[in-house]
Amino acid sequence: MLEVSKPGFGDYQCNNAMSVFSRIRGSATNFRNPMAVGQAIANNLPQSNIIESISVAGPGYINITLSSNWIAQRIQDMLVCGIKTWAPILPVKRAVLDFSSPNIAKEMHVGHIRSTIIGDTLAHMFEFTNVEVLRRNHVGDWGTQFGMLIEFLFEQFPDWEDVGNQAVGDLQSFYKASKKRFDDDPDFKERARQAGESFYNPYIPPVLEDLTNKGLIVESKGARVIFVEDHPLIVIKQDGGFNYASTDLAALWYRLNVEKAEWIIYVTDVGQQRHFHMLFTAAKMAGWLPEQNGKKYPKASHVGFGLVLGSDGKRFRTRCSEVVRLVDLLDEAKARSKAQLIKRFTGNGQIADWTDDELDRTSEAIGYGAVKYSDLKNNRLTDYTFSFDQMLSDKGNTAVYLQYAHARICSIIRKASKDVEKLKMTGAITLGHPYERFLGLHLIQFTEVVEQACADLQPHRLCDYLYSLSLTFSKFYTNCQVVGSPEETSRLLLCEATGIIMRQCFHLLGITPVHKL
Ligand code: ARG
């Protein structure tokens, strides 16, 4: 296993010598300790222009230092051939990404923000790596409620085609009224059921029949269930109706067999972890998905996430303890960001340089970006506290700080007044100064970070990388004069490469980069 080293131990560290030694220990071998194994591995590495030097440190770590020339060349190649050439290669061609998935009969609220933001980022990440992504908004389990609204709309507004827009203006109260009707009148209830049939409904009976033939579905307390690790997964309710699990079984079957996805990913709150565990295990029992420890694909993964909390540490609500509408949240982030920008530019006398339209677009990019970034930057499984003040701060690990860092790089390049496109073709990068080398090494690590974030479905890895990249850039810029120095061309190219990587990270995170601030 190769890992990025701690400072002072080369660039990468290989720790295999210890485990190799423990496996050969006791057998007839000349190796007396892990250190000797490490030495042997190091001595037998083939010649390569990638590696500058290798050393072995106790108790057997192999420290590898990359060649600075090779790093520089890799960056130059990217500048010429484009960032796409730095995309990692994943072992799948097509993935289904099931995310956002709100209750379509209600307005989106803050609870959906996480699934939407995380899912969208995963979709960008996979697409960047050339995986074909089928985005799926799984509203299937809400079929009946949607049918309820449709039926209620027909009832209340027979001329709904003309008044439709007005009729559903206040969806919340409309929903409440139709729910009451649904609960009170069995006849209405049945009509709503019919009207709300989901896309996967026709697939449920044949899929369940297949599972029955395989002996997986059995009778239990009047329902039909699949026993998963001794727990019943109900697939036909006592009243004969289908449920969330039966719909998801049909959906999974469809995604595997009709859509031919090799990786099926579900983004929901951690509360549904158990449901997905049961679903995937049932699919393995049916032979749809390979068991662990052998074939890895096709594969199904649940991407769980924690809660969005308010400043009181409880589930995020408005002051009147209502759910927060997503659209209000985004509007407010934009408005706050605009007020901040106006204050700043009025203070520093730059306000005249900004048109209204420019200011509006910039505050939108910053405001929306701040909401997304504050959601993505933590390990998704942890709860996080929603705070406009925190996310809109220009200090620390925030999107606003990163936007400023990126805009500064753009301004350095603008001020140099050089034709950067031409420099890319004619200039060369040298990594002589330690801070140039730090930056160069950090830049080329982009590929492995994206690969890792895709492999474990953890977008925060990308945020960590982006933040540390901008800190590394900042150290470089403080220590290495760019414009007017003898190394100007090489350093401008490093600035340009950093700008490209930052923009690519922004794009993957669904954030619009700002070029002027
Ligand atoms: N609409 C569901 C809910 O709000 C989430 C759907 C997740 N996707 C799935 N295939 N079950 O709980």
Boltz pocket constraint, residues with backbone or C-beta under 6 A from the ligand:
constraints:
  - pocket:
      binder: B
      contacts: [[A, 98], [A, 100], [A, 101], [A, 102], [A, 103], [A, 138], [A, 139], [A, 140], [A, 141], [A, 142], [A, 248], [A, 251], [A, 266], [A, 267], [A, 268]]
      max_distance: 6.0
